[in-house]
Amino acid sequence: MSDLKIIQPGILSLPQDSGRFGVHGIGLTTGGPLDRSAFYWANRLCGNRQQATAIEVTIGGLVLQSNATTRLAVTGAKMPLIINKQPASLWQTHNIYPGDRIELGFAEAGSRAYLALAGGFKIEPIFNSTSAVPREAIGGLNQDGAPLQANQVLPCDDTDNTKPGYSLPENQRPDYSHNSVLLRVVLGYQQAAFSRIQKQLFFSSDYAVTDSSDRMGYRLKGADIRPSIDGILSEGICLGAIQVPADGQPIVLMNDRQTIGGYPKLGSVLSLDIGKLAQLMPGGNVRFSAISVEQAHNLLALDAYRINHIELERLAL
């Protein structure tokens, strides 16, 4: 087995596969990539299954030295990719050989990029997932949830680099240059705890992403939303749930969220929109729009159809 050696780990680099499912009952959260679309394309460009382990690079600064013959793709936030001191394109595959140096600069638009290798990184799973969750000290390279560190090695397999590579057409790539996103929300049963005026205030207000946002939850600052109850019996929490604590400032719960909670929840952000939120830097602007469950199902089905019918562009040998 070959590997990539970590020269510089970057601000926050975490191994992630598609997530840790079916273990909420013992208190473990899902983890997985915050921007599932970018993660999906990184793996697809490398010819991987969707569950293959890639590296989520937050802000940037990751530097690797290759001891492998493999293929690599970087998607997501606009981070300068440099291979052997030469600029390289995002959203396409690149042949990598022993001795090659791979550098990711710092994000110019968006905040999270995904680095995938052909065949995925060969990391031992725990509870059926390699996803690193620092808060729970589980998953990742040493199964302790820790971010990548300098001088560690990322195991991988050698691959055949004689085949052509691929790129995602430019008109299918997301635009991270906007500092404002609209998030679609499915209202939940606890909306009854919010008056009509409070809901109108929420859906007509701008919110800013705060410095306290992380993989557990995005804390927002804006108009105070006041439910008619102070709390509820703790219950299970889904991805994208919008909790409203005592200070009236909404929190959108993300992949590393707690499994249960007792704050009233107005609803949940559509899963398709979580990646948009995750790519915002502190200070980014957020607005919300209500949709029905039926509309959410249609949007998910249409997106799945669109993705399945996108043809990658073949690169010349």
N, C-alpha and C positions, 0 to 999 in steps of 0.2 A: 504494500500500500504506500502511496506517495502522500505528499502534504504541501500545504502552504504555511510558511512561517510568518508569524505576526511580528513585524518590525515596530510599528506604532499602532496601538489599538483604537485610536480615535476617541472622540468624546464619549460615545456610548455605542458599542457594537455588540449585538446579541444574536446568537444562533436562534433561528425560528423555523419551525415547520408549520403545517396548517393549524396546529393547536392541540390542546390536551382536552379531549372530550370524554364525558361520562363519569367524571370524578368530582363533580360539585358536591355529591353526597358526603364526601370525606373532607370537604373544605378546600379543595384545590380549584383554582380558576383555570380559564381556558388558555390564556397566553396567545401566541401566534402573531402574525404580522399585523401591524396597525393599518397599513395600506394593502389590503388583500389584492387589489388589482395589480399594483406594481409588482408585488411578490409573485403573482400568477404569471405575469409576462416574463419576469426574469427566469423562472423555471421553464416556461414553454420555449423560450428562445434557446435554452440549453438542451431541449428535448427531454426534460425531466417530467416525472409524474408530479401532480399538483402538491403532493405531500412532502416533496423533497426538501431537505434542510438547506436554507440559504442564510445569509448574514444580513440582519437589519442594521443599517449604519445611520445613526442619528447625528445630524449636523455635519459629520464628515471627519477627515483626518486619519482614516485607516490606511496603513501601508503594509503590503504583503510581499514576501519573497517566495517565488515558486520553486518547488522541488518536484514538479509534476508536469506531464504533458496532458493538457486538458483544454476545455473550452470554458469561457467565462462570459457573463453578461451582467450589466449593471443597469437597473431601471429605477424609476422614482424621481426623487428630488434632483434638481439640476446641480450636480456636483462635478467639478472637473475630474475626468478620468485620464490618468497618464500611465502609459505602459512603456517601460524602458525610456523614460524621459520624452516620449512622444504623445501628444494629445490623441485620445481615442474617443469614439462615439459611444454615447449611452444608447440603450434600447436596441443593441445588436450584439451578436456573438463575436468573440475574439479568440483566436488560437493563442494558447499560453504554453510556454516551454520551460524546462528547468533553467534557473538563473534569472528568469524574467522578474522584474520589479513592477508591482501594481500599486498605484497611489490614487487615493480619492481625496480631492481637496475639500473645501468647505462649501456648504450649500449656498447657492446664489438665488434659488427659488425653490420653495418647498423645504422640508426639514428631514425627510427620511428616504434613504435609497436602499436598494436590495441587490446584493451581490450573490449570484448563483454560479455554480460550476456544473458541468455535465456530470450527471449521476448523483449530484448533491454531495454535501459534506458528510463524511462517515462518522457521525457522532452517536454514541450509545443513548437510546431513549430511556426515559423513566416514566412510568405510568403511560406508556404508549406514545410518548412525544419527546422530541428533543428541545422543544421551546423553552428558552430561559426566562424565568420569572424571578427577578432579583428579590422582590418583596417576600416571596415564599421560599427563597433559597433552594430552588428546584430547577432541573433542566440545564441545558447548556453544555459546554465542553466537558466540565468536570462534574456535571449533575448537581451543582450547588447554586445554580442561578446567577453566577457571577458574570459580569461583562468580560469580554475578551481582554487579555493582558499581553504585554510585550513578551516576546520569546516563547509564547505558546505555539503549538503547531496544530493546524486544522487538517485532519486526515481526509484523503480523497482517493479516487481511483484514476489511473491513467486512461485516456480515451484516444480514439482514432481521430486525428485532426486532418485527415485527407478528404473529408466530406465538406461540402459548402456550408457556410454559416447563413444566418438569417437576421433580418431586422424587422421591427414593427413599423409599418407605414407611418409617416409623420402625421398624417391626418387622423390617426387613431391614438396618438400619444396625448396624455392629459397635459393641460397647461397649468403649471403651478405658479405662474407669475402674478396671479390675482391674490390680493391680500384680504379678500372677502369671499365668503361662501354662504350659500343658502342650503340649509339642512331640512330635509323633509321628515316630518314627525307623525307617527301613528299614536293617537291619544290612547291612554290606558284607562282601566276602570277607576283609578284614583283621580281622574280628572274631575270627578264629582266633588272633590275637596277643594277645587279652585273655582271661584265665581266666574261668571261670564266676563266681567270686567278684568279680572286677573288674567284670564286666558287671552283676551284681546290685547292686554298690555304686553304679555309675553310674545305674541306673534307679530306685534307691530314695533318691537324694540330692537335696537342693535346691541349686541353683546361683544365684549372684547375678551380674547384669550389671555389669561393671566400667567404670571411666572410660575404659579403653583401647579400648572398642568403637567401631567406625565402619562405613562402607560396605564396607570390605574384610572385616572379620570381627568377630564378637561374642565377646570374651574373657570367659570365665566364671570365677567363683571358688567353690570348694566342695571336695568330697571329691577327693583325688588318685586318678587312674586310671593304673595302671602297666601298659603293654603288656610283653610278653616280649621285644620287639625295640626297639632304640634308633632305628632309622630304616629307610627303604626306598629303593629307587631312585626318583628323582623320576618322577611320573606325572601325568596330567591330573586336574584336580579339578573336581567338579561343584558346583552351587549347593547349599548346605546341608550340605556335607561337615563332619563333626565330627573335626577334627584333635586329636591328643593329643601335645603337645610334651614335652620332657624334664621340665618341672616338673609334669606330670600334670594340668594345668588345661585343660579342653577349650576349643577355639575353633570356633565355628560360622561357616563361611565364607559370605560374602554376595556381593552382585552384583559388587562391585569386587575380588573375590578374585584372587590370582595364578592363572595358568593351569596351573602344575605345582607340585608340592610333594613333600617326602620324609618328612613326619611320618606315623606310622600313623594310619589313620582307622577309627573304630569303625563308622560308617555315615553316613547322610545324613538330615537333617530333611526331612520331607515338604514339597514346595514350597508347598502351601496354608498351611503354618504359618509360613513365613518372615516374612510381614507382621506376625504377632502378636509375634514377637521384635523386629522392627525398630521397633515402636511403643513398646517398653519403654525407660524412662529408666534410667541407671545406678542400681544398687541393686534393680532389678526382679528378681523371683523366677522361676526357670525349673526345670521338671521335665520328664523325658523318659519316653516310653512306646514300647515296640517294637511295630511292626506288620510284616506280611509285604508282599512285593511285590504280591501279589494284592489285599490290602486297600488298598494305596496306589492301585492302578488303579481300584478300585471307588469310593474316596473322591473321586478326581479326576473320574470320570465323573458321579457324583451331584452334585458341586458344579457342573460345567458344565451339567447338566440344570437344576438349581435356578436358576442365574443366567439362563439363556436363557428361563425361564418367569416371571421377575419382571416385572410390569408397573409402569412408572413412573406416578406420579400426575400428572395434568394440572393445571397451575395456571390460575387464572382470569386473563383478560387485564386 
